[in-house]
Amino acid sequence: MRKNILMLFVVGAIATSGCKTVSSQSSTTGKMEKGWVSLFDGKTLSGWHSYGQTTASPMWKVEDGAIHLDPTVKSTASAGLSNDLVTDKEYGNYHLKLDWKISPKGNSGIIFYVHEDPAKYKQSYYTGLEMQVLDNEGHADGKITKHRAGDLYDLVKSSTEPVKSVGQWNTAEIISNNGTLQLFMNGVKVVETHLWDDNWKQMVANSKFKAWGDFGTFKTGKIALQNHGDDVWFKNIMIKQL
């Protein structure tokens, strides 16, 4: 009997140890997946700054592991600048992935291929493309084609709308590789187009950006989180260069 009890104890210990090992390996693998780099540490705004400035505006806070735009905070940004939060680094071909949550009647965006030159371009969207972040039902832009959540703003309408209800987290992905651009919402591809060719130039010419000669022309640039004056949250921001 004592021998059997000992054997059961050893087997149980091995099984328990094995479970812990598997859990640790899964966690480590998730964090260290090849090629992915975190752009947000969940605690600070290290690696980010407000457009045209050296630091982040106090409007941008880190709360509960997410970046929160708090429009009630008074900003000391330079006159005319949007206070969008932008990465310190530029990126070219990449896969960007992040989670976002918008407030009721809220509007924001994920802007990419931003050329930061505030003397020439006072807003990040003078050069960068935008994946719309929006309360489709509560904001007036929800009634405008190509202005709804997941759209390539004012350029390409989403093929479908898997966006979740306001206040819930959505996962957005932007994959740009050698001119082919794909946008995903909650795992579903909603936009695919090609950048910088004649068709692209025609799309821009037919959009609200037609008067901005350098819009959508840069093949590398910074990534921006838009300050549109509404509460919005972002987390789990990561990128893989292709």
RAURZI-V709142 format. One record per residue. N is the residue number from 1. PHI is phi in whole degrees, -180 to 180 (999 if undefined). Layout:
# RAURZI-V709142
[[N & PHI] [N & PHI]]
This chain:
# RAURZI-V709142
[[1 & 999] [2 & -61] [3 & -65] [4 & -64] [5 & -62] [6 & -63] [7 & -61] [8 & -63] [9 & -63] [10 & -64] [11 & -60] [12 & -63] [13 & -65] [14 & -64] [15 & -63] [16 & -64] [17 & -62] [18 & -63] [19 & -62] [20 & -63] [21 & -64] [22 & -61] [23 & -61] [24 & -64] [25 & -65] [26 & -64] [27 & -64] [28 & -64] [29 & -61] [30 & -62] [31 & -81] [32 & -111] [33 & -55] [34 & -57] [35 & 92] [36 & -85] [37 & -128] [38 & -78] [39 & -99] [40 & -146] [41 & -83] [42 & 83] [43 & -129] [44 & -136] [45 & -102] [46 & -58] [47 & 94] [48 & -131] [49 & -156] [50 & -78] [51 & -52] [52 & 79] [53 & -126] [54 & -99] [55 & -131] [56 & -85] [57 & -61] [58 & -65] [59 & -65] [60 & -95] [61 & -123] [62 & -108] [63 & -137] [64 & 52] [65 & 77] [66 & -133] [67 & -88] [68 & -120] [69 & -88] [70 & -106] [71 & -71] [72 & -80] [73 & -81] [74 & -74] [75 & -101] [76 & -106] [77 & -63] [78 & -61] [79 & -57] [80 & 90] [81 & -89] [82 & -81] [83 & 68] [84 & -61] [85 & -91] [86 & -124] [87 & -71] [88 & -69] [89 & -102] [90 & -102] [91 & -138] [92 & -111] [93 & -79] [94 & -164] [95 & -119] [96 & -104] [97 & -139] [98 & -158] [99 & -108] [100 & -135] [101 & -142] [102 & -112] [103 & -82] [104 & -55] [105 & 65] [106 & -86] [107 & -143] [108 & -160] [109 & -174] [110 & -110] [111 & -110] [112 & -139] [113 & 60] [114 & -83] [115 & -99] [116 & -84] [117 & -147] [118 & -61] [119 & -68] [120 & -104] [121 & -126] [122 & -77] [123 & -128] [124 & -63] [125 & -82] [126 & -69] [127 & -123] [128 & -90] [129 & -85] [130 & -130] [131 & -93] [132 & -68] [133 & -119] [134 & -159] [135 & -85] [136 & -58] [137 & -88] [138 & -101] [139 & -102] [140 & -60] [141 & -63] [142 & -63] [143 & -93] [144 & -107] [145 & -61] [146 & 75] [147 & -118] [148 & -93] [149 & -54] [150 & 94] [151 & -67] [152 & -80] [153 & -47] [154 & 64] [155 & -124] [156 & -136] [157 & -79] [158 & -62] [159 & -74] [160 & -154] [161 & -129] [162 & -85] [163 & -67] [164 & -88] [165 & -61] [166 & -54] [167 & 94] [168 & -99] [169 & -78] [170 & -118] [171 & -106] [172 & -109] [173 & -135] [174 & -124] [175 & -118] [176 & -126] [177 & -143] [178 & 53] [179 & 95] [180 & -86] [181 & -113] [182 & -128] [183 & -116] [184 & -122] [185 & -127] [186 & 51] [187 & 84] [188 & -111] [189 & -71] [190 & -114] [191 & -143] [192 & -144] [193 & -154] [194 & -123] [195 & -91] [196 & 76] [197 & -91] [198 & -63] [199 & -65] [200 & -63] [201 & -61] [202 & -70] [203 & -61] [204 & -64] [205 & -64] [206 & -97] [207 & -112] [208 & -70] [209 & -92] [210 & -60] [211 & -85] [212 & -100] [213 & -59] [214 & -101] [215 & -63] [216 & 66] [217 & -108] [218 & -84] [219 & -98] [220 & -136] [221 & 176] [222 & -90] [223 & -107] [224 & -125] [225 & -106] [226 & -81] [227 & -96] [228 & -107] [229 & 88] [230 & -125] [231 & -60] [232 & -152] [233 & -129] [234 & -136] [235 & -154] [236 & 51] [237 & -88] [238 & -144] [239 & -141] [240 & -129] [241 & -78] [242 & -104]]
